């Protein structure tokens, strides 16, 4: 299944016209090497797409280092990363985002379509958020639009942002949820949606044993006894 993108502004360009006329330098940040390889193959043919991949990173520390060294125009940023997640990369790259002359702009590219993931990285400074179901052509267009200052979102995610920023009131802090890491939150949602451990492992590219460890940690931190209580807890907070 694939999807397009929505956003503000009208300066986006199609992949077919990007080549010699347009050029953008990009860093890929994702903890799955095979996914990075796939994205590179899909969009990294510079003469065809206009996209030049100048660096890659698999965790927060690598990302911050590579971004500072290469100063790309756009960073494709996964939300869930070892070392603190995409929000931590944004926090540590604030000075580069704020560079008036040559700002580094961030486009979140994630398997997650959860509202708190979307809002978290947008509040952190990302210019857009698209899911990994996006086509290569649409991703190239989104990269150029973000480079040019537009905000870009997968269609169903735009509503999360509008709802979150419609009110000037800050959302209430959920201290229980804040105890969980980004990966634990993702496992929590999938468990609450009825996924089996093996299905979660496949979707998140981790082992079943790792899923079991995350579930145990979530139950312990939330003081719950089993996945049924966990599902009720998540449903009550509209996390599913």
Secondary structure, 3 states (H helix, E strand, C coil): CCECCEECCCCCCCHHHCCCCCCEEEEEECCCHHHHHHHHHHHCCHHHHCEEEEEEECEHHHHHHHHHHHCCCEEEECCCCECCHHHHHHHHCHHHHCCCCCCCEEEEEECCCCHHHHHHHHHHCCCEEEECCECHHHHHHHHHHHHCCCCEECHHHHHHHHHHHCCCCCCCCCHHHHCCCHHHHHHHHHHHCCCCHHHHHHHHCCCHHHHHHHHHHHHHHHCCCCHHHHHHHHHHCCCC
